[in-house]
Amino acid sequence: MREFGTLALFSAFVACTPRAETHVTSQYVNPHAYEAIGTVRAMYSGALTPEVAVNTFRNIDRLFPTRAVAHGDTPYPLPLSVVPLRNVDFTVEGKAYSLDEYVRVNRVSALLVIKNGQVVYEHYGLGNTSRTRWMSMSVAKSITSTLIGAAIKDGKIRSIDDMVTRYLPRLVGSAYDGVSIRQLLMMASGVRWNETYTDPTSDRRRLLEVQIAQRPGSAVELMRSLGRAAPPGAVNNYSTGETQVAGEVVRGAVGKPLAQYLSEKIWRPFGMETDASWWLDSPDGHEIGGSGFSATLRDYGRFGLFVLQGGRIGNISILPDGWTAEAGAPKTLPTGMPLDYGYMWWPTHGGIGAINNGAFSAVGIFGQAIYINPRENVVIVQWGAQTKPTGGDVVTPVDFFAAVSMAVR
């Protein structure tokens, strides 16, 4: 990786000035607020040193304005299991690994394993603690997708077969005209998009530059400017832009910010312990639907349990019946092409035997994940501190998740 050996080069990408959150609703104090962090451009370029990457990933609310996702009054209990996870030994492509080795080689900065609602393993590394809020990157996509389910349950969105423009009329006349919410959730809009994180000319980096500019409404303007590459529903193309549109659909349908809606529907009533934060496109503006969500390890675990339980809080259904299973299952495009993708969730295959059958994950660059296995009643949350957006896994996480699920059977 690129190394910066002088103070001048180091200071070129380190930003030390904290930004205040908007709409702060708790007494959360960031225990890492004093740390020197990198710029968001350096982060997406994979140009941060390992140490500065860690500092940045737990301080992303200093990169952009954020909106708080208010926590609940009574934390959802996460009792410790009387039978903790002692170790995990598994083999991938003829090489044996232990739990500690996996954490080391994949630069895992925190790990939480929940079995039958009880914590069997909880680990914080690289200076993180239970009070640390860590970035989720594209895990946020799965959160935004879940809010679409909540809006359908609330009757704010009639159907995922409704057109995107019904709830986001600013896209009438654009390449998103004629695209359904279902196609959006499968990232099959047919709208042209290049997701390459390290390419400063890619559409993903254009969206980042729009966010850096902090001009209200500019993210939607970028999405409106895109051309068409294929008919709606014909092909899948992974696109953070799709999730920005999905977030705007939710906001248009429910008439309130995503962070507020998430708090009202899930974060507060389920019993999250700490406020989360969510990047905005401008001061007091709109949330970035596909990234910039930050929360504590245990609250990510609670969100995983909410999904594992089918989107129910007690006896109340927050999501339509069957939504979580449908969202996490592989799809087939209208062309007949099989798609190993759900509704902004990743079906999780492979691993030991068939233990991952029916499992699905929220996955983010730099090594972030929430793994949900309904059959085994397991939730695993992983924070990654890799320095490159992609390609940093020495061991495929799904193999490790399968091994853990087997170990706690």
C-alpha positions in Angstrom: 0.0 0.0 0.0 1.1 3.6 -0.3 3.1 4.9 2.7 3.4 8.5 3.8 6.8 9.0 5.3 6.9 12.7 6.0 4.8 15.0 8.1 4.0 17.1 5.1 2.6 14.2 3.1 0.8 12.9 6.2 -0.9 16.3 6.9 -2.1 16.4 3.3 -4.8 13.9 4.1 -5.3 14.2 7.8 -8.3 16.2 9.1 -8.5 17.0 12.8 -11.4 19.4 13.0 -14.6 17.7 14.5 -18.0 18.4 13.0 -21.0 18.7 15.2 -24.0 16.4 14.7 -27.3 18.0 13.9 -30.3 16.9 15.9 -28.3 15.3 18.7 -30.7 13.6 21.1 -28.5 11.9 23.6 -25.5 12.5 25.8 -23.3 10.3 23.6 -19.6 11.3 23.9 -17.2 10.0 21.3 -14.3 8.5 23.1 -12.1 8.8 20.0 -12.9 12.5 19.1 -9.3 13.6 19.8 -7.8 11.3 17.1 -6.3 12.6 13.9 -8.3 11.3 10.9 -8.0 11.1 7.2 -10.0 12.7 4.5 -12.9 10.9 2.8 -11.1 11.1 -0.6 -8.1 9.3 0.9 -10.3 6.7 2.5 -12.1 5.8 -0.8 -8.8 5.8 -2.6 -7.3 3.3 -0.2 -4.5 5.7 0.7 -4.8 5.7 4.5 -2.2 4.1 6.7 -3.6 1.3 9.0 -3.5 3.5 12.0 -5.3 6.5 10.4 -7.8 4.2 8.8 -8.9 3.0 12.2 -9.2 6.5 13.6 -11.2 7.6 10.5 -13.6 4.6 10.6 -14.6 5.4 14.1 -14.9 9.1 13.5 -16.8 9.4 10.3 -19.3 11.9 11.8 -16.4 14.3 11.6 -16.2 14.0 7.8 -19.7 15.2 7.1 -22.7 16.7 8.9 -24.9 13.9 10.3 -28.3 13.4 11.8 -28.7 11.4 15.0 -30.9 8.2 15.1 -32.4 8.5 18.6 -32.0 5.4 20.8 -34.6 3.8 23.0 -35.3 4.3 26.7 -34.8 0.7 27.7 -32.0 -1.2 26.0 -32.9 -4.6 24.4 -31.2 -7.1 26.7 -28.1 -9.0 25.3 -27.3 -11.4 28.1 -24.0 -13.3 28.1 -24.3 -17.0 27.3 -23.3 -19.5 30.0 -21.6 -21.4 27.2 -19.3 -18.9 25.5 -17.5 -19.4 22.2 -14.1 -20.8 23.1 -12.5 -20.9 19.7 -13.2 -21.6 16.0 -10.9 -23.8 14.0 -11.6 -24.2 10.3 -9.9 -24.9 7.0 -10.1 -23.0 3.8 -8.4 -24.2 0.6 -6.2 -26.6 2.7 -5.1 -23.9 5.2 -6.1 -24.1 8.8 -7.3 -21.0 10.7 -8.3 -20.2 14.2 -10.6 -17.4 15.4 -7.7 -15.3 16.5 -5.9 -15.8 13.1 -9.0 -14.8 11.2 -9.3 -11.6 13.3 -5.7 -10.8 12.6 -5.4 -11.5 8.9 -8.7 -9.9 8.0 -8.0 -6.9 10.2 -11.2 -7.3 12.2 -11.5 -4.5 14.7 -14.6 -5.8 16.6 -16.7 -9.0 16.5 -20.0 -9.9 18.1 -21.6 -13.4 17.9 -25.2 -13.8 19.2 -26.8 -17.3 19.4 -30.4 -17.8 20.6 -30.4 -14.1 21.7 -27.4 -14.5 23.9 -23.8 -13.1 23.4 -21.4 -16.0 23.0 -18.5 -13.9 21.9 -17.7 -10.2 22.0 -14.3 -8.8 21.0 -13.0 -5.2 20.6 -9.6 -4.6 19.0 -7.4 -1.7 17.8 -8.5 0.5 20.6 -12.2 0.1 20.1 -14.6 -0.2 23.1 -18.3 -0.8 23.7 -18.8 2.9 23.4 -17.2 3.1 19.9 -19.4 3.9 17.0 -18.0 2.4 13.8 -18.9 3.1 10.1 -21.0 0.5 8.3 -20.4 1.6 4.7 -22.8 -0.5 2.4 -24.4 -2.1 5.4 -26.4 1.1 5.3 -28.0 -0.1 2.0 -29.7 -3.0 3.9 -30.9 -0.6 6.5 -32.4 1.6 3.8 -34.0 -1.4 2.2 -35.5 -2.3 5.5 -37.1 1.1 5.8 -38.8 0.5 2.5 -40.4 -2.5 4.1 -41.5 -0.4 7.0 -43.0 2.2 4.7 -45.0 -0.6 2.9 -46.2 -1.9 6.3 -47.3 1.6 7.2 -49.2 2.0 4.0 -47.0 4.9 2.9 -45.7 2.8 -0.1 -48.5 0.8 -1.8 -46.2 -1.8 -3.4 -42.6 -2.5 -4.4 -44.0 -2.7 -7.9 -44.9 1.0 -7.8 -42.8 3.2 -9.9 -40.0 5.1 -8.2 -41.3 8.4 -9.6 -44.5 8.0 -7.7 -42.6 8.9 -4.6 -39.7 10.8 -6.2 -41.3 13.0 -8.9 -38.0 14.9 -9.4 -36.9 11.8 -11.4 -39.7 12.1 -13.9 -38.1 12.3 -17.4 -34.8 10.8 -16.2 -33.5 7.2 -16.7 -35.3 6.3 -13.5 -38.7 7.0 -15.2 -40.3 3.6 -15.6 -38.2 1.9 -13.0 -40.1 0.1 -10.2 -39.1 0.0 -6.5 -38.6 -3.8 -6.9 -36.1 -3.2 -9.7 -34.4 -0.6 -7.6 -34.0 -2.9 -4.6 -32.4 -5.6 -6.9 -30.1 -2.9 -8.4 -31.6 -3.7 -11.7 -32.8 -0.3 -12.9 -30.8 -0.4 -16.0 -29.4 3.1 -15.2 -25.7 3.4 -16.1 -23.4 3.4 -13.1 -19.7 2.7 -12.4 -19.1 1.7 -8.7 -15.2 1.7 -8.8 -14.3 3.2 -5.4 -10.7 4.0 -6.2 -11.3 5.6 -9.6 -11.8 9.4 -9.1 -13.8 9.5 -12.4 -16.3 6.8 -11.4 -19.9 7.5 -10.7 -19.4 6.4 -7.1 -16.7 9.0 -6.7 -18.9 11.6 -8.4 -21.5 10.9 -5.8 -18.8 11.4 -3.1 -17.7 14.7 -4.7 -21.4 15.8 -4.7 -21.5 15.0 -1.0 -18.3 16.9 -0.3 -19.8 20.0 -2.0 -22.7 19.9 0.6 -25.2 21.5 -1.8 -28.8 20.6 -1.0 -30.4 18.3 -3.5 -27.3 17.7 -5.5 -27.3 13.9 -5.0 -30.7 13.6 -6.6 -29.5 15.9 -9.4 -26.6 13.6 -10.1 -28.9 10.6 -10.2 -31.2 12.5 -12.6 -28.3 13.2 -14.9 -27.4 9.5 -15.5 -28.1 7.7 -18.8 -29.6 4.3 -19.5 -27.5 1.2 -20.1 -30.2 -1.4 -20.3 -34.0 -1.8 -20.0 -35.4 -1.8 -16.5 -35.1 -5.2 -14.9 -32.8 -6.6 -17.6 -29.4 -6.7 -15.7 -28.1 -6.2 -12.2 -25.4 -3.6 -11.7 -24.2 -2.9 -8.1 -24.8 0.8 -7.5 -24.6 3.0 -4.4 -26.6 5.5 -6.5 -29.6 3.0 -6.5 -29.6 3.2 -2.7 -29.5 7.0 -2.7 -32.6 6.9 -4.9 -34.2 4.3 -2.5 -33.6 6.6 0.5 -35.2 9.5 -1.4 -38.2 7.2 -2.1 -38.6 6.5 1.6 -38.3 10.1 2.5 -40.8 11.1 -0.2 -43.3 8.4 1.0 -43.1 9.0 4.7 -42.5 12.7 4.7 -39.6 12.7 7.2 -35.8 12.1 7.3 -34.6 8.6 7.2 -32.8 8.9 10.6 -36.1 10.1 12.2 -38.1 7.3 10.6 -35.5 4.7 11.5 -35.6 5.9 15.1 -39.4 5.9 15.3 -39.9 2.5 13.7 -36.9 0.4 14.9 -34.1 2.1 16.8 -36.1 3.5 19.6 -38.9 0.9 20.0 -36.6 -2.1 19.7 -34.3 -0.7 22.4 -31.1 0.4 20.9 -28.7 1.6 23.6 -27.0 4.5 21.9 -27.8 7.0 19.2 -26.5 6.1 15.8 -25.5 8.8 13.2 -26.1 9.1 9.5 -24.3 11.2 6.9 -26.2 14.0 5.2 -25.8 15.4 1.7 -25.8 19.0 3.2 -26.3 20.6 6.6 -29.7 19.5 7.9 -30.2 17.8 4.5 -31.0 14.3 3.3 -29.3 11.1 4.4 -26.9 9.3 2.2 -28.9 6.1 1.6 -26.0 3.8 0.8 -23.3 4.7 3.3 -22.3 6.9 6.3 -24.3 5.1 9.0 -22.4 4.7 12.3 -23.4 2.7 15.4 -22.1 0.7 18.3 -21.3 -3.0 18.0 -24.1 -4.2 20.2 -26.7 -1.9 18.5 -25.7 -3.4 15.1 -26.3 -6.8 16.8 -29.7 -5.6 18.0 -30.6 -4.6 14.4 -29.5 -8.0 13.3 -31.8 -9.6 15.9 -34.7 -7.4 14.7 -34.2 -8.7 11.2 -33.7 -12.3 12.5 -37.1 -12.0 14.3 -38.8 -11.2 11.0 -39.1 -7.5 11.7 -41.2 -7.8 14.8 -40.9 -5.9 18.1 -42.8 -7.9 20.7 -46.2 -8.7 19.1 -46.0 -5.8 16.7 -44.9 -6.3 13.1 -42.9 -3.4 11.8 -42.3 -5.1 8.4 -44.7 -7.0 6.1 -45.0 -10.7 6.8 -42.2 -12.6 5.1 -40.3 -9.4 4.2 -36.9 -10.3 5.7 -36.8 -13.8 4.2 -37.8 -12.4 0.8 -35.3 -9.5 1.1 -32.4 -11.9 1.9 -33.3 -14.5 -0.8 -31.7 -14.7 -4.3 -33.8 -13.3 -7.1 -34.5 -14.0 -10.8 -34.7 -11.1 -13.2 -37.6 -10.9 -15.7 -35.1 -12.1 -18.4 -34.7 -15.4 -16.5 -31.2 -14.5 -15.4 -30.6 -15.8 -11.8 -29.4 -13.1 -9.4 -27.3 -13.8 -6.3 -28.7 -10.7 -4.6 -31.8 -9.9 -2.7 -33.4 -6.6 -1.8 -30.1 -4.9 -1.0 -29.1 -7.9 1.1 -26.6 -10.6 0.1 -27.7 -14.3 0.2 -24.9 -16.1 2.0 -23.8 -19.4 0.5 -20.8 -21.7 1.0 -19.0 -22.6 4.1 -19.2 -25.9 6.0 -21.8 -28.2 4.7 -25.2 -26.5 4.2 -25.1 -24.5 7.4 -25.4 -21.2 5.5 -28.5 -22.2 3.6 -31.1 -19.5 4.1 -28.5 -17.1 5.6 -28.0 -13.6 4.3 -25.7 -10.6 5.1 -25.4 -6.9 5.0 -22.0 -6.2 3.6 -19.8 -3.1 3.5 -16.4 -2.3 2.0 -13.3 -2.3 4.3 -14.7 -5.5 6.0 -18.1 -4.6 7.5 -20.8 -7.2 7.9 -24.0 -8.2 9.7 -24.6 -12.0 9.1 -28.0 -13.4 9.8 -28.8 -17.1 9.9 -32.4 -17.7 10.7 -32.1 -21.5 10.7 -29.3 -21.5 13.2 -30.6 -18.5 15.2 -27.3 -16.7 14.8 -26.3 -13.1 14.3 -22.7 -12.1 13.7 -21.5 -8.5 13.5 -18.0 -7.8 12.1 -16.2 -4.5 11.9 -13.3 -4.3 9.5 -10.3 -2.0 9.5 -8.9 -2.9 6.1 -7.1 -0.1 4.3 -8.4 -0.9 0.8 -12.1 -0.6 -0.1 -12.1 -4.1 -1.6 -9.8 -7.1 -1.9 -8.6 -7.0 1.7 -10.0 -10.4 2.8 -7.4 -13.0 3.3 -10.1 -15.4 4.4 -13.6 -15.3 2.9 -15.9 -14.1 5.7 -18.7 -16.4 4.8 -16.4 -19.4 5.5 -15.7 -17.9 8.9 -19.4 -17.2 9.6 -20.2 -20.8 8.7 -17.5 -22.1 11.0 -18.8 -19.9 13.8 -22.4 -21.1 13.2 -21.2 -24.7 13.4 -19.2 -24.0 16.5 -22.2 -22.7 18.5 -24.6 -25.3 17.3 
